[in-house]
Amino acid sequence: MKNQKNLLAGMTLLAAFTMAPPAGAYVIDGDLQDWLAGAPTRSADDWLPKAGVKWAAEDQITSYLNPGYGGQNYDAEAIYVDISGDDLYIAIVTGRAPGTDVRYPGGDIAINLGWPGGNDDSFEVAIVTQDHDGYTAGDVVAVDEWFYGLWTGANAYDPANANDYKQAHPVAVKSGTRKGEAELVYKKGSYGGATLKDRIGPYTGEHYVIEAKVDLGLLGLDVNGDPFLAHWTQWCANDWIQVDPDPQQIPAPPTLALVGLGLALLGVGRRRPR
């Protein structure tokens, strides 16, 4: 009888998970409170994300950023990626201000499907971050051709040569087919409504956030965990940042997780005390 009660309680919990709506964890507003493990304290640990978020950070302040120059104004500081339900969420932090009226503005988010493997430099999809060349911020584009930056390698300035290094770091979509639209903002960053300026990381300066929500289907990704690489840089490509979420570390979709939970609970129900 005790085991039957345990099984009944477990199946009730399983039903509760089944009926529970997916959590809306991220608001696309340029506020990093959704992403970070804690409030900024002017330390390198400020960039640490909440559990389960894939990320990369490379906050710098020196003039030379690798491959190019520019200091804080061109710094690609951090990128965060997560999947919730059928949507991909991305947040990018940079010292590069939005606006196409500045020289070498912030570029588009580039998605390399099937990474790693195949042609590792084949970035098939762009999420446009600012209006340019007939595209509008938020456009999701199947890319035919990319623009590339000014560098062929670390500290190697050559705008004319499109070598393997450049192809690994595209800056913005040049031509392609619009597939749909992402929810996107590119604005001064904040945490809990307070500006990030001079507050996040060990260095001073202004920080801008590109934040996007896009349906996985528009990107050609499957909720079960297709591999991909998310990449961002400016039109000059003075500094870039990327993250390749391991599909094994992306939370399982609800149906698969529930199957596993159900099997575990059935195992509990079958155990008998000796």
Backbone hydrogen bonds in HBPLUS format (Angstrom, degrees):
<---DONOR---> <-ACCEPTOR-->    atom                        ^
c    i                          cat <-CA-CA->   ^        H-A-AA   ^      H-
h    n   atom  resd res      DA  || num        DHA   H-A  angle D-A-AA Bond
n    s   type  num  typ     dist DA aas  dist angle  dist       angle   num
A0005-LYS N   A0001-MET O   2.95 MM   4  6.24 150.0  2.04 146.9 154.7     1
A0006-ASN N   A0002-LYS O   2.93 MM   4  6.29 154.5  2.00 148.5 155.7     2
A0007-LEU N   A0003-ASN O   2.90 MM   4  6.13 157.9  1.95 148.4 154.3     3
A0008-LEU N   A0004-GLN O   2.88 MM   4  6.08 157.4  1.94 145.3 151.6     4
A0009-ALA N   A0005-LYS O   2.87 MM   4  6.08 159.6  1.91 149.7 155.2     5
A0010-GLY N   A0006-ASN O   2.85 MM   4  6.07 154.0  1.92 144.6 152.5     6
A0011-MET N   A0007-LEU O   2.85 MM   4  6.10 160.6  1.89 152.8 157.4     7
A0012-THR N   A0008-LEU O   2.97 MM   4  6.15 146.4  2.09 142.4 151.6     8
A0013-LEU N   A0009-ALA O   3.00 MM   4  6.31 152.2  2.08 145.0 152.0     9
A0014-LEU N   A0010-GLY O   2.88 MM   4  6.20 152.7  1.96 147.6 155.9    10
A0015-ALA N   A0011-MET O   2.93 MM   4  6.14 153.6  2.00 142.2 148.6    11
A0016-ALA N   A0012-THR O   2.98 MM   4  6.25 147.9  2.08 141.1 150.2    12
A0017-PHE N   A0013-LEU O   3.01 MM   4  6.36 155.2  2.08 150.5 156.0    13
A0018-THR N   A0014-LEU O   3.02 MM   4  6.27 152.5  2.09 144.1 152.1    14
A0019-MET N   A0015-ALA O   3.00 MM   4  6.24 152.1  2.08 149.9 155.9    15
A0020-ALA N   A0016-ALA O   2.99 MM   4  6.01 129.6  2.25 140.5 153.7    16
A0029-ASP N   A0027-VAL O   2.99 MM   2  5.75 119.5  2.37 112.7  96.1    17
A0190-SER N   A0030-GLY O   3.20 MM 160  6.43 145.8  2.32 149.9 149.8    18
A0032-LEU N   A0190-SER O   2.82 MM 158  6.24 160.4  1.86 163.4 157.9    19
A0035-TRP N   A0032-LEU O   2.91 MM   3  5.21 145.5  2.03 109.1 119.3    20
A0036-LEU N   A0032-LEU O   3.02 MM   4  6.09 166.7  2.04 175.9 177.3    21
A0050-LYS N   A0035-TRP O   2.79 MM  15  5.85 148.0  1.89 161.4 155.5    22
A0037-ALA N   A0048-LEU O   2.92 MM  11  5.80 168.7  1.93 141.9 139.9    23
A0046-ASP N   A0043-SER O   3.08 MM   3  5.62 163.8  2.11 114.2 119.4    24
A0047-TRP N   A0044-ALA O   3.45 MM   3  6.39 170.3  2.46 122.2 122.8    25
A0048-LEU N   A0045-ASP O   3.08 MM   3  5.55 166.2  2.10 118.0 122.3    26
A0053-VAL N   A0050-LYS O   3.32 MM   3  6.03 164.9  2.35 139.6 140.8    27
A0054-LYS N   A0081-VAL O   3.05 MM  27  5.21 153.0  2.13 168.8 161.5    28
A0081-VAL N   A0054-LYS O   2.82 MM  27  5.21 156.3  1.88 154.5 157.3    29
A0056-ALA N   A0079-ILE O   3.03 MM  23  5.48 143.0  2.17 150.6 156.3    30
A0079-ILE N   A0056-ALA O   2.90 MM  23  5.48 151.9  1.98 159.3 164.2    31
A0058-GLU N   A0077-GLU O   2.69 MM  19  5.02 163.2  1.72 146.6 151.2    32
A0070-GLY N   A0063-SER O   2.91 MM   7  5.29 117.1  2.32 135.3 152.3    33
A0071-GLY N   A0063-SER O   3.16 MM   8  4.04 149.9  2.25 122.6 117.4    34
A0065-LEU N   A0068-GLY O   2.73 MM   3  5.56 158.7  1.78 151.6 158.6    35
A0066-ASN N   A0068-GLY O   3.23 MM   2  4.92 143.9  2.37 139.8 137.4    36
A0155-ASN N   A0067-PRO O   2.79 MM  88  4.98 147.5  1.89 120.9 131.9    37
A0068-GLY N   A0238-ASN O   3.01 MM 170  4.07 165.7  2.03 128.3 126.2    38
A0074-TYR N   A0071-GLY O   3.02 MM   3  5.83 160.0  2.06 125.5 131.0    39
A0075-ASP N   A0072-GLN O   3.25 MM   3  4.93 165.3  2.27 101.4 105.9    40
A0095-GLY N   A0075-ASP O   2.91 MM  20  5.15 157.3  1.96 144.6 151.3    41
A0077-GLU N   A0093-VAL O   2.83 MM  16  5.40 134.9  2.04 140.5 152.9    42
A0078-ALA N   A0093-VAL O   3.22 MM  15  5.06 156.3  2.28 134.7 135.5    43
A0093-VAL N   A0078-ALA O   2.84 MM  15  5.06 165.3  1.87 143.8 146.7    44
A0080-TYR N   A0091-ALA O   2.76 MM  11  5.06 151.2  1.84 153.2 160.9    45
A0091-ALA N   A0080-TYR O   2.92 MM  11  5.06 155.2  1.98 141.5 146.0    46
A0082-ASP N   A0089-TYR O   3.00 MM   7  5.25 155.9  2.06 146.7 150.2    47
A0089-TYR N   A0082-ASP O   2.79 MM   7  5.25 170.7  1.79 170.4 168.5    48
A0084-SER N   A0087-ASP O   3.05 MM   3  5.54 157.1  2.10 154.8 161.6    49
A0087-ASP N   A0084-SER O   3.13 MM   3  5.54 164.8  2.16 128.3 131.8    50
A0216-LEU N   A0086-ASP O   2.92 MM 130  5.83 178.1  1.92 155.6 155.6    51
A0088-LEU N   A0214-VAL O   2.79 MM 126  5.33 170.6  1.80 161.6 161.6    52
A0214-VAL N   A0088-LEU O   2.97 MM 126  5.33 158.5  2.01 150.2 157.3    53
A0090-ILE N   A0212-ALA O   3.00 MM 122  5.23 159.3  2.04 144.7 148.7    54
A0212-ALA N   A0090-ILE O   2.84 MM 122  5.23 158.6  1.89 153.6 158.3    55
A0092-ILE N   A0210-ILE O   2.76 MM 118  5.02 154.2  1.82 147.7 156.3    56
A0210-ILE N   A0092-ILE O   2.85 MM 118  5.02 159.1  1.90 145.3 152.5    57
A0094-THR N   A0208-TYR O   2.92 MM 114  5.31 158.9  1.97 150.3 156.7    58
A0208-TYR N   A0094-THR O   2.73 MM 114  5.31 168.5  1.74 165.6 169.6    59
A0235-TRP N   A0105-PRO O   2.98 MM 130  5.84 159.3  2.02 166.2 171.7    60
A0107-GLY N   A0233-THR O   2.94 MM 126  5.56 138.2  2.12 130.3 140.6    61
A0108-ASP N   A0171-VAL O   2.93 MM  63  6.20 147.9  2.04 146.2 155.5    62
A0109-ILE N   A0127-ILE O   3.01 MM  18  5.00 155.3  2.07 153.5 147.4    63
A0127-ILE N   A0109-ILE O   2.85 MM  18  5.00 154.2  1.92 143.6 151.1    64
A0110-ALA N   A0231-HIS O   2.91 MM 121  5.10 168.6  1.92 151.6 154.2    65
A0231-HIS N   A0110-ALA O   2.92 MM 121  5.10 154.8  1.98 153.5 159.7    66
A0111-ILE N   A0125-VAL O   2.82 MM  14  5.12 163.8  1.85 161.9 160.3    67
A0125-VAL N   A0111-ILE O   3.33 MM  14  5.12 174.7  2.34 147.3 147.9    68
A0112-ASN N   A0229-LEU O   2.88 MM 117  4.92 164.0  1.90 145.7 151.2    69
A0229-LEU N   A0112-ASN O   2.89 MM 117  4.92 142.8  2.03 131.2 142.9    70
A0114-GLY N   A0227-PRO O   2.97 MM 113  5.09 136.3  2.17 154.6 141.7    71
A0122-SER N   A0119-ASN O   3.04 MM   3  5.53 159.0  2.08 126.2 125.5    72
A0143-VAL N   A0124-GLU O   2.84 MM  19  5.39 156.7  1.89 142.4 148.3    73
A0126-ALA N   A0141-VAL O   2.92 MM  15  5.15 155.9  1.98 145.8 153.7    74
A0141-VAL N   A0126-ALA O   2.91 MM  15  5.15 165.3  1.93 151.0 156.0    75
A0128-VAL N   A0139-ASP O   2.92 MM  11  5.28 164.1  1.94 158.7 161.1    76
A0138-GLY N   A0128-VAL O   2.75 MM  10  5.28 171.2  1.76 143.4 145.3    77
A0132-HIS N   A0135-TYR O   3.01 MM   3  5.32 151.7  2.09 134.0 142.4    78
A0135-TYR N   A0132-HIS O   2.79 MM   3  5.32 165.8  1.81 129.3 132.4    79
A0139-ASP N   A0136-THR O   2.91 MM   3  5.68 162.1  1.94 151.8 153.4    80
A0182-ALA N   A0138-GLY O   2.68 MM  44  4.81 167.1  1.69 145.6 150.0    81
A0140-VAL N   A0180-GLY O   2.95 MM  40  5.27 163.0  1.98 138.3 135.0    82
A0179-LYS N   A0140-VAL O   2.69 MM  39  5.54 173.1  1.69 163.3 165.7    83
A0142-ALA N   A0177-THR O   2.82 MM  35  5.13 164.1  1.85 154.2 150.3    84
A0177-THR N   A0142-ALA O   2.89 MM  35  5.13 151.1  1.98 145.6 148.4    85
A0144-ASP N   A0175-SER O   2.81 MM  31  5.47 166.3  1.83 136.0 139.2    86
A0145-GLU N   A0175-SER O   3.12 MM  30  5.16 161.0  2.16 140.2 137.8    87
A0174-LYS N   A0145-GLU O   2.78 MM  29  5.30 157.3  1.83 142.5 144.2    88
A0175-SER N   A0145-GLU O   3.09 MM  30  5.16 153.7  2.16 139.3 137.3    89
A0147-PHE N   A0172-ALA O   2.75 MM  25  5.28 169.1  1.76 170.1 172.3    90
A0171-VAL N   A0147-PHE O   3.05 MM  24  5.73 171.3  2.06 144.9 146.7    91
A0150-LEU N   A0236-CYS O   3.02 MM  86  5.32 168.8  2.03 134.3 130.7    92
A0158-ASP N   A0150-LEU O   2.86 MM   8  5.65 153.5  1.93 142.8 150.8    93
A0152-THR N   A0156-ALA O   2.87 MM   4  5.55 161.8  1.91 162.2 167.2    94
A0156-ALA N   A0153-GLY O   3.03 MM   3  5.04 161.6  2.06 128.2 122.7    95
A0167-GLN N   A0163-ASN O   3.11 MM   4  6.41 161.7  2.14 153.3 158.7    96
A0168-ALA N   A0164-ASP O   3.10 MM   4  6.31 131.6  2.35 141.2 152.8    97
A0168-ALA N   A0165-TYR O   3.09 MM   3  5.24 137.1  2.28  99.9 112.0    98
A0169-HIS N   A0166-LYS O   2.83 MM   3  5.16 157.8  1.88 111.6 119.3    99
A0183-GLU N   A0213-LYS O   2.91 MM  30  5.10 155.6  1.97 159.0 158.2   100
A0213-LYS N   A0183-GLU O   2.83 MM  30  5.10 147.7  1.93 148.1 155.7   101
A0185-VAL N   A0211-GLU O   2.96 MM  26  5.43 150.8  2.05 151.2 159.8   102
A0211-GLU N   A0185-VAL O   2.96 MM  26  5.43 157.9  2.01 148.2 155.2   103
A0187-LYS N   A0209-VAL O   3.09 MM  22  5.64 156.1  2.15 148.0 150.2   104
A0209-VAL N   A0187-LYS O   2.79 MM  22  5.64 162.5  1.82 174.1 173.8   105
A0189-GLY N   A0207-HIS O   2.86 MM  18  5.64 173.1  1.86 138.9 140.0   106
A0196-LEU N   A0189-GLY O   3.09 MM   7  5.56 148.3  2.19 133.2 127.5   107
A0191-TYR N   A0194-ALA O   2.81 MM   3  5.34 152.9  1.88 148.7 156.1   108
A0194-ALA N   A0191-TYR O   3.14 MM   3  5.34 162.9  2.17 114.8 114.8   109
A0199-ARG N   A0196-LEU O   2.88 MM   3  5.18 157.1  1.93 142.0 136.7   110
A0198-ASP N   A0205-GLY O   2.96 MM   7  5.12 157.9  2.01 146.2 144.6   111
A0218-LEU N   A0215-ASP O   3.06 MM   3  5.55 133.9  2.28 110.2 121.2   112
A0219-LEU N   A0216-LEU O   3.03 MM   3  5.26 132.5  2.26 102.3 115.3   113
A0221-LEU N   A0216-LEU O   3.01 MM   5  5.10 163.4  2.04 150.1 145.0   114
A0220-GLY N   A0217-GLY O   3.15 MM   3  5.02 149.6  2.25  96.1 105.3   115
A0225-GLY N   A0222-ASP O   3.11 MM   3  5.95 170.9  2.12 124.0 126.4   116
A0230-ALA N   A0243-VAL O   2.93 MM  13  5.49 175.9  1.93 161.3 160.7   117
A0243-VAL N   A0230-ALA O   2.94 MM  13  5.49 150.8  2.03 151.5 161.0   118
A0232-TRP N   A0241-ILE O   2.94 MM   9  5.63 150.0  2.03 163.5 172.8   119
A0241-ILE N   A0232-TRP O   3.00 MM   9  5.63 156.7  2.05 159.7 166.9   120
A0237-ALA N   A0234-GLN O   2.92 MM   3  4.89 132.6  2.14  97.9 112.1   121
A0249-GLN N   A0246-ASP O   2.80 MM   3  5.41 154.2  1.86 120.1 128.2   122
A0250-ILE N   A0247-PRO O   3.37 MM   3  5.15 156.6  2.43  94.6 101.3   123
A0256-LEU N   A0253-PRO O   3.06 MM   3  5.65 118.7  2.45 117.8 131.1   124
A0257-ALA N   A0253-PRO O   3.07 MM   4  6.24 167.5  2.09 160.1 163.9   125
A0258-LEU N   A0254-PRO O   2.90 MM   4  5.97 155.8  1.96 152.0 158.0   126
A0259-VAL N   A0255-THR O   3.11 MM   4  6.33 149.0  2.21 140.8 148.7   127
A0260-GLY N   A0256-LEU O   3.17 MM   4  6.46 163.9  2.19 150.7 153.8   128
A0261-LEU N   A0257-ALA O   2.96 MM   4  6.22 155.9  2.02 145.8 152.9   129
A0262-GLY N   A0258-LEU O   2.79 MM   4  5.92 160.2  1.83 148.9 154.3   130
A0263-LEU N   A0259-VAL O   3.00 MM   4  6.27 159.2  2.04 152.0 156.6   131
A0264-ALA N   A0260-GLY O   3.04 MM   4  6.25 157.5  2.09 145.8 152.2   132
A0265-LEU N   A0261-LEU O   2.94 MM   4  6.17 156.4  2.00 150.8 157.2   133
A0266-LEU N   A0262-GLY O   2.95 MM   4  6.19 152.0  2.02 147.3 154.9   134
A0267-GLY N   A0263-LEU O   3.02 MM   4  6.28 148.3  2.12 143.0 151.4   135
A0268-VAL N   A0264-ALA O   3.10 MM   4  6.48 146.0  2.22 142.0 150.9   136
A0269-GLY N   A0265-LEU O   2.98 MM   4  6.30 153.8  2.05 146.1 153.1   137
A0270-ARG N   A0266-LEU O   3.11 MM   4  6.35 132.7  2.34 140.3 151.9   138
A0270-ARG N   A0267-GLY O   3.25 MM   3  5.22 134.6  2.47  93.7 105.5   139
A0271-ARG N   A0268-VAL O   3.34 MM   3  5.52 142.8  2.49 100.7 110.3   140
